[in-house]
Amino acid sequence: MKKFMKKYLLVLSVATAGILGVNSCAEYAQSIARPIDLITDDQLNNESQVQFLSNGVQRQFSLCYAQATSLSGALSDEFLFDTRVPNATFPTFDEVNSGIIQLDNNSVNGLWALLGNMSFTADNFAERAEKITFSSPAAKSAALYTANLYGGIVRFWYAAYFGLEPNRGGGVIAGGPFIPSADMYAQAVQRLQTALANASTDLQRRTANSIIAKVELAAGRYPQARAAAQNGLRRGDAPLTALYDLGTTISNQWFFDGGRNRAQLYPDPRFAQYIAQDSLEGRLFPARAQGAAIIYTGTESDFNTSLASRRLLLHGPITNMGLTFFIQGRFPNQDSPMPFITWQENELMLAETAVRANETASALTNINNVRTFHNLRPLTEATLDIVYVERDKQLFATGMRLIDQRRFNRWHITTPNTWRFLPIGFPERNTNKNLQ
């Protein structure tokens, strides 16, 4: 019987979002009916599939973001691990928190796999957008904007969070050679500039510029960061947000790693001290340990109201086995959205780059634009130390603390030879000939 070989893409449709994955080449006999859950690769090169492709890359973005921020938070001085916290039992988090990370750490390797899925999905979408016959130039630009925006973001994460050695950051794209952080940041900016060139609204342009500024800041290219931030998000602009819901597999990982469902990680005590020093910085909501569980009490409506205005929300204090701790409340639920870039972060990037350019008056205005939004007392001076603390508070649990500690040379782990990046693990090292 004559047989043929053909490449297929496996399509998994989940609620309103899609995920794109590659199914290995398989043999199909002519007498066997075509599987209903497979479509050929060429069938996706159609304008009717663009929304599906867009949903797929945005879904990957959401899946990656929460895990990237929790693990980077654990490696930084932002979050801690202690088995005295009820249900904090994963040794993989303990390894990350100590900076002594094994290459078979499945939490880290799980994030690496997610980033691989996202980079493939974004790059595959960008390639298809060049092949598809669109009904209008605007439709093509919209596809290229989305594909390259998220293609840039995933490269930013590779550069910022992963490394081949403890102090040698960088990543790998599609099984290729190791790309050092500086080069990976450059690739991220290139993708984001392509997205910017295809933006169709002022908000899209400002969003792309703010993300470029975020990448340039992480790379230590401060004049370039400032130039991009000057064209970035403004007060009142909506953030670019990772979305989650209760009806699909797209759950906010903070709910499971450092939130109400389970707390493998808890915030450093300084965040409660920030609130103690100024009650307008945030709110503390009651909670207590009860056996192997943490019981959250208090008025939910009051908590939800505070989410809209306060930048630090914590549950606690909780005491268990001699340890007093708090649980983060910024992302309290399985469906809590997570902002990736906001106008407030853009203001703080403008502030930092202005200080570095010796323009402290301008920097002070930027800092106070953020503080007054939260009804906080305006400051009277602007220094790099002040910017460092303001970023610590404003960007809590959003994955920037690890990057900032390295940029400001304020590493907290004194044990020698510890990781300052999450390691590229055995799954990649054992299969990628470029790393052997």
C-alpha positions as CSV (number, residue, x, y, z in Angstrom):
1,M,0.0,0.0,0.0
2,K,1.4,3.4,-0.9
3,K,2.2,5.5,2.1
4,F,3.2,9.1,2.4
5,M,5.0,11.3,4.9
6,K,3.7,14.7,5.9
7,K,4.4,17.2,8.7
8,Y,1.5,18.1,10.9
9,L,0.8,20.5,13.6
10,L,-1.1,19.4,16.6
11,V,-3.9,21.8,17.5
12,L,-5.2,22.0,21.0
13,S,-8.0,24.5,21.4
14,V,-8.6,25.5,25.0
15,A,-11.6,27.9,25.6
16,T,-10.7,31.3,24.0
17,A,-6.9,30.6,23.7
18,G,-4.9,28.2,21.6
19,I,-1.6,26.6,21.9
20,L,0.6,25.5,19.0
21,G,2.9,22.5,19.3
22,V,4.8,20.3,16.8
23,N,3.8,16.7,16.3
24,S,6.7,14.5,15.1
25,C,6.5,13.3,11.5
26,A,4.2,10.3,11.3
27,E,3.2,7.8,8.6
28,Y,-0.5,7.7,7.5
29,A,-1.8,5.1,5.2
30,Q,-4.2,6.2,2.5
31,S,-6.9,3.9,3.8
32,I,-6.9,5.5,7.3
33,A,-9.3,8.4,7.8
34,R,-7.6,11.8,8.4
35,P,-7.4,12.5,12.2
36,I,-9.8,15.3,13.2
37,D,-7.4,16.9,15.6
38,L,-4.6,17.5,13.0
39,I,-4.3,20.0,10.3
40,T,-1.5,20.3,7.8
41,D,1.2,22.9,8.2
42,D,0.2,24.7,5.1
43,Q,-3.4,25.1,6.3
44,L,-2.2,27.5,9.0
45,N,-0.8,29.8,6.3
46,N,-4.1,31.5,5.9
47,E,-5.5,34.7,7.2
48,S,-8.4,32.9,8.8
49,Q,-5.9,31.3,11.2
50,V,-4.2,34.5,12.3
51,Q,-6.4,34.9,15.4
52,F,-5.6,31.3,16.4
53,L,-1.9,31.9,16.0
54,S,-2.1,35.2,17.9
55,N,-4.0,33.5,20.8
56,G,-1.4,30.8,20.9
57,V,1.5,33.1,21.4
58,Q,-0.4,35.2,24.0
59,R,-1.2,32.0,25.9
60,Q,2.4,31.0,26.0
61,F,3.3,34.5,27.2
62,S,0.9,34.1,30.2
63,L,2.1,30.7,31.0
64,C,5.8,31.8,31.0
65,Y,5.4,35.1,32.8
66,A,4.1,33.9,36.2
67,Q,6.6,31.1,36.4
68,A,9.5,33.3,35.4
69,T,8.6,35.9,38.0
70,S,8.2,33.4,40.8
71,L,11.5,31.6,40.1
72,S,13.5,34.8,39.5
73,G,11.9,36.2,42.7
74,A,13.2,33.2,44.6
75,L,16.7,33.6,43.3
76,S,16.7,37.3,44.1
77,D,16.4,38.7,47.6
78,E,12.7,39.3,47.0
79,F,11.3,36.0,48.1
80,L,12.4,33.3,50.6
81,F,11.9,29.6,51.1
82,D,11.5,27.9,54.5
83,T,9.9,24.6,55.3
84,R,8.3,26.1,58.4
85,V,5.8,27.7,56.0
86,P,2.9,25.2,55.7
87,N,3.1,23.2,52.5
88,A,6.5,24.7,51.5
89,T,8.0,21.3,50.6
90,F,9.7,21.6,47.2
91,P,13.5,21.2,47.3
92,T,13.7,22.7,43.8
93,F,12.6,26.1,45.3
94,D,15.1,25.7,48.1
95,E,17.9,25.2,45.6
96,V,16.9,28.3,43.7
97,N,16.5,30.4,46.9
98,S,20.0,29.4,48.0
99,G,21.6,29.9,44.5
100,I,22.9,26.3,44.6
101,I,20.9,24.9,41.7
102,Q,21.3,21.4,40.3
103,L,21.0,21.0,36.5
104,D,18.2,18.5,37.0
105,N,16.0,21.1,38.9
106,N,12.6,20.3,37.4
107,S,11.1,23.7,38.3
108,V,13.8,25.5,36.4
109,N,13.7,23.0,33.5
110,G,9.9,23.4,33.4
111,L,10.3,27.1,32.8
112,W,12.9,26.5,30.2
113,A,10.5,24.2,28.3
114,L,7.8,26.9,28.4
115,L,10.2,29.5,27.0
116,G,11.1,27.1,24.2
117,N,7.4,26.7,23.4
118,M,6.9,30.5,23.4
119,S,9.9,31.2,21.3
120,F,8.9,28.6,18.7
121,T,5.3,29.9,18.7
122,A,6.2,33.5,18.3
123,D,8.9,32.9,15.6
124,N,6.7,30.5,13.8
125,F,3.9,33.1,13.7
126,A,6.3,35.8,12.4
127,E,7.4,33.4,9.6
128,R,3.8,32.6,8.6
129,A,2.9,36.3,8.6
130,E,5.3,36.8,5.8
131,K,3.8,33.9,3.8
132,I,0.1,34.6,4.3
133,T,-1.9,36.5,1.7
134,F,-3.7,39.2,3.8
135,S,-6.8,41.1,2.8
136,S,-5.1,44.4,3.7
137,P,-1.7,45.7,4.7
138,A,-3.1,46.6,8.1
139,A,-4.0,43.0,8.8
140,K,-0.5,41.9,8.0
141,S,1.0,44.6,10.2
142,A,-1.2,43.5,13.1
143,A,0.1,40.0,12.8
144,L,3.7,41.1,12.6
145,Y,3.2,43.4,15.6
146,T,2.0,40.6,17.8
147,A,4.5,38.0,16.6
148,N,7.5,40.2,17.0
149,L,6.4,41.8,20.3
150,Y,6.2,38.4,22.0
151,G,9.3,37.2,20.1
152,G,11.2,40.1,21.7
153,I,9.8,39.5,25.2
154,V,10.8,35.8,25.2
155,R,14.4,36.8,24.2
156,F,14.4,39.3,27.0
157,W,13.5,36.5,29.5
158,Y,16.2,34.2,28.1
159,A,18.8,37.0,28.5
160,A,17.6,38.2,31.9
161,Y,16.9,34.9,33.7
162,F,19.0,32.1,32.3
163,G,22.7,31.3,32.0
164,L,25.2,28.7,31.0
165,E,27.4,29.4,34.0
166,P,26.6,31.1,37.4
167,N,27.7,34.5,36.1
168,R,27.3,34.0,32.4
169,G,23.8,34.8,31.3
170,G,22.1,33.9,28.0
171,G,20.0,31.3,26.3
172,V,19.4,29.2,23.3
173,I,16.9,29.5,20.5
174,A,15.5,26.4,18.8
175,G,18.4,24.1,19.7
176,G,21.0,26.5,18.3
177,P,24.3,27.8,19.8
178,F,24.4,29.6,23.2
179,I,23.6,33.3,22.8
180,P,25.2,35.5,25.6
181,S,22.8,37.9,27.4
182,A,24.2,41.0,25.6
183,D,23.5,39.5,22.2
184,M,20.1,38.1,23.3
185,Y,19.1,41.5,24.5
186,A,20.1,42.9,21.1
187,Q,17.9,40.3,19.4
188,A,15.0,41.2,21.7
189,V,15.4,44.9,20.8
190,Q,15.5,44.0,17.1
191,R,12.2,42.1,17.3
192,L,10.6,44.8,19.3
193,Q,11.6,47.4,16.8
194,T,10.0,45.3,14.1
195,A,6.9,45.3,16.2
196,L,7.1,49.0,16.6
197,A,7.4,49.5,12.9
198,N,4.1,47.5,12.5
199,A,2.2,49.2,15.3
200,S,-1.2,50.7,14.2
201,T,-2.2,52.7,17.3
202,D,-0.4,55.2,19.5
203,L,-0.9,52.9,22.5
204,Q,0.8,50.0,20.6
205,R,3.7,52.3,19.8
206,R,4.1,53.5,23.4
207,T,3.8,49.9,24.6
208,A,6.6,48.7,22.3
209,N,8.8,51.6,23.2
210,S,8.3,50.9,26.9
211,I,9.3,47.3,26.5
212,I,12.3,48.3,24.4
213,A,13.3,50.6,27.3
214,K,12.8,47.7,29.8
215,V,15.2,45.6,27.7
216,E,17.8,48.3,27.2
217,L,17.7,49.1,31.0
218,A,18.3,45.4,31.8
219,A,21.2,45.4,29.3
220,G,22.7,48.5,31.0
221,R,22.3,50.6,27.9
222,Y,20.9,53.6,29.7
223,P,20.9,56.3,27.0
224,Q,19.0,53.9,24.7
225,A,16.6,53.0,27.5
226,R,15.9,56.7,28.2
227,A,15.3,57.4,24.5
228,A,12.8,54.6,24.3
229,A,11.1,55.4,27.6
230,Q,10.6,59.1,26.5
231,N,8.3,57.7,23.8
232,G,6.8,55.1,26.2
233,L,3.6,54.7,28.2
234,R,2.0,57.7,29.8
235,R,-0.3,58.0,32.8
236,G,-3.7,56.5,32.0
237,D,-2.3,54.1,29.4
238,A,-3.5,50.5,29.9
239,P,-0.7,48.0,30.7
240,L,0.3,45.0,28.7
241,T,-1.1,42.3,30.9
242,A,-0.8,38.5,31.1
243,L,-4.3,37.1,31.5
244,Y,-5.5,34.0,33.4
245,D,-8.8,32.4,34.1
246,L,-10.5,29.6,36.0
247,G,-12.0,27.8,33.0
248,T,-8.8,26.7,31.3
249,T,-5.3,25.5,32.0
250,I,-4.0,29.1,32.0
251,S,-3.6,29.6,35.7
252,N,-1.5,32.2,37.5
253,Q,1.4,30.2,38.9
254,W,1.7,32.6,41.9
255,F,-1.5,31.1,43.2
256,F,0.4,27.8,43.5
257,D,4.0,28.9,44.2
258,G,3.6,31.9,46.5
259,G,-0.1,32.7,47.1
260,R,-3.3,31.7,48.7
261,N,-3.4,28.1,47.4
262,R,0.1,27.2,48.4
263,A,3.1,29.2,49.6
264,Q,6.4,27.7,48.5
265,L,7.8,31.2,48.6
266,Y,7.1,34.1,51.0
267,P,8.2,37.8,50.7
268,D,11.3,39.1,52.4
269,P,10.3,40.8,55.7
270,R,11.3,44.2,54.3
271,F,8.0,44.5,52.4
272,A,6.1,44.3,55.6
273,Q,8.5,46.9,57.0
274,Y,7.7,49.2,54.1
275,I,4.1,49.1,55.1
276,A,4.9,49.6,58.8
277,Q,6.9,52.7,57.9
278,D,4.1,54.2,55.7
279,S,0.6,52.7,55.8
280,L,-0.1,54.2,52.4
281,E,2.5,51.8,50.8
282,G,0.1,48.9,51.2
283,R,-2.2,46.8,53.4
284,L,-1.8,43.8,55.7
285,F,-4.7,41.4,55.7
286,P,-5.2,38.8,58.4
287,A,-4.1,35.2,58.0
288,R,-3.0,32.4,60.4
289,A,-1.5,29.0,60.2
290,Q,-3.8,26.1,61.0
291,G,-2.1,22.7,60.9
292,A,-0.8,22.2,57.3
293,A,-2.8,25.1,55.9
294,I,-2.9,28.9,56.0
295,I,-6.3,30.4,56.7
296,Y,-7.0,33.7,55.1
297,T,-9.6,35.9,56.8
298,G,-10.8,39.5,56.4
299,T,-13.2,41.2,54.1
300,E,-12.7,40.2,50.5
301,S,-14.3,43.4,49.1
302,D,-11.9,45.5,51.2
303,F,-9.0,43.4,49.8
304,N,-10.2,43.9,46.2
305,T,-10.6,47.6,46.7
306,S,-7.0,47.8,47.9
307,L,-5.8,45.9,44.9
308,A,-6.7,48.9,42.7
309,S,-4.7,51.5,44.6
310,R,-2.0,49.9,46.8
311,R,1.3,48.6,45.5
312,L,2.0,46.2,48.4
313,L,-0.6,43.8,49.7
314,L,0.4,41.1,52.1
315,H,-1.4,38.5,54.2
316,G,-0.1,38.1,57.8
317,P,1.7,38.2,60.0
318,I,1.6,34.4,60.3
319,T,3.6,32.5,62.9
320,N,4.4,28.8,62.6
321,M,7.1,26.8,64.3
322,G,8.9,30.0,65.4
323,L,8.9,31.7,62.0
324,T,6.8,34.8,61.5
325,F,6.1,35.5,57.8
326,F,3.7,37.0,55.3
327,I,2.2,35.8,52.0
328,Q,2.1,38.0,48.9
329,G,-1.4,39.3,48.0
330,R,-0.6,41.1,44.8
331,F,-1.7,38.1,42.7
332,P,-4.0,36.4,45.1
333,N,-6.1,34.2,42.8
334,Q,-5.8,31.6,40.1
335,D,-7.1,34.1,37.6
336,S,-5.3,37.2,38.9
337,P,-4.0,39.2,35.9
338,M,-0.3,40.2,35.8
339,P,0.9,43.5,34.3
340,F,4.1,43.1,32.3
341,I,4.7,46.8,31.5
342,T,3.0,49.8,33.0
343,W,3.2,53.5,32.7
344,Q,4.5,53.5,36.4
345,E,7.4,51.3,35.4
346,N,8.1,53.6,32.4
347,E,8.2,56.6,34.8
348,L,10.7,54.9,37.0
349,M,12.9,54.0,34.0
350,L,12.8,57.7,33.0
351,A,13.7,58.5,36.6
352,E,16.7,56.2,36.8
353,T,18.1,57.2,33.4
354,A,17.7,60.9,34.3
355,V,19.7,60.4,37.5
356,R,22.4,58.6,35.5
357,A,22.4,61.6,33.2
358,N,22.7,64.0,36.2
359,E,19.3,65.4,35.6
360,T,17.9,64.9,39.1
361,A,15.1,67.5,38.9
362,S,13.5,65.6,36.0
363,A,14.1,62.3,37.8
364,L,12.3,63.6,40.9
365,T,9.2,64.5,38.8
366,N,9.1,61.0,37.4
367,I,9.4,59.4,40.8
368,N,6.7,61.6,42.3
369,N,4.3,61.0,39.3
370,V,4.2,57.4,40.5
371,R,4.1,58.1,44.2
372,T,1.2,60.7,44.0
373,F,-0.8,58.2,41.9
374,H,-0.7,55.9,45.0
375,N,-1.4,58.9,47.3
376,L,2.1,58.7,48.8
377,R,4.0,61.7,50.1
378,P,6.2,63.3,47.3
379,L,9.9,62.9,47.8
380,T,12.3,65.9,47.8
381,E,15.4,64.2,46.2
382,A,16.2,61.7,43.6
383,T,19.2,59.3,43.8
384,L,20.0,55.9,42.4
385,D,19.4,54.5,45.9
386,I,15.9,56.0,46.0
387,V,15.1,54.7,42.5
388,Y,16.3,51.2,43.6
389,V,13.9,51.2,46.6
390,E,11.0,52.7,44.5
391,R,11.5,49.9,41.9
392,D,11.6,47.3,44.7
393,K,8.1,48.4,45.9
394,Q,6.5,49.3,42.6
395,L,7.7,46.2,40.7
396,F,7.1,43.7,43.5
397,A,6.6,40.1,42.2
398,T,7.0,41.1,38.6
399,G,10.5,39.6,38.0
400,M,12.6,42.7,37.9
401,R,14.3,42.5,41.3
402,L,16.8,39.8,40.1
403,I,17.8,42.0,37.1
404,D,18.1,45.1,39.4
405,Q,20.3,43.3,41.9
406,R,22.8,42.4,39.2
407,R,22.6,45.9,37.5
408,F,23.2,47.7,40.8
409,N,25.8,45.2,42.0
410,R,23.9,44.4,45.2
411,W,23.9,40.6,45.3
412,H,22.7,39.1,48.6
413,I,24.1,35.6,48.6
414,T,27.6,35.4,50.1
415,T,28.2,31.7,49.4
416,P,30.8,31.5,46.6
417,N,30.1,30.2,43.1
418,T,26.3,30.5,43.5
419,W,24.1,31.1,40.5
420,R,23.0,34.6,39.6
421,F,21.0,33.2,36.7
422,L,18.7,30.2,36.5
423,P,20.9,27.4,34.9
424,I,20.3,25.9,31.5
425,G,19.6,22.4,32.6
426,F,20.3,18.8,31.6
427,P,17.4,18.6,29.1
428,E,19.0,21.2,26.8
429,R,22.7,20.4,27.6
430,N,22.2,16.7,26.8
431,T,20.4,17.2,23.5
432,N,22.0,20.3,22.1
433,K,25.3,19.5,20.4
434,N,26.3,23.2,20.6
435,L,26.5,22.9,24.4
436,Q,28.5,19.7,24.5
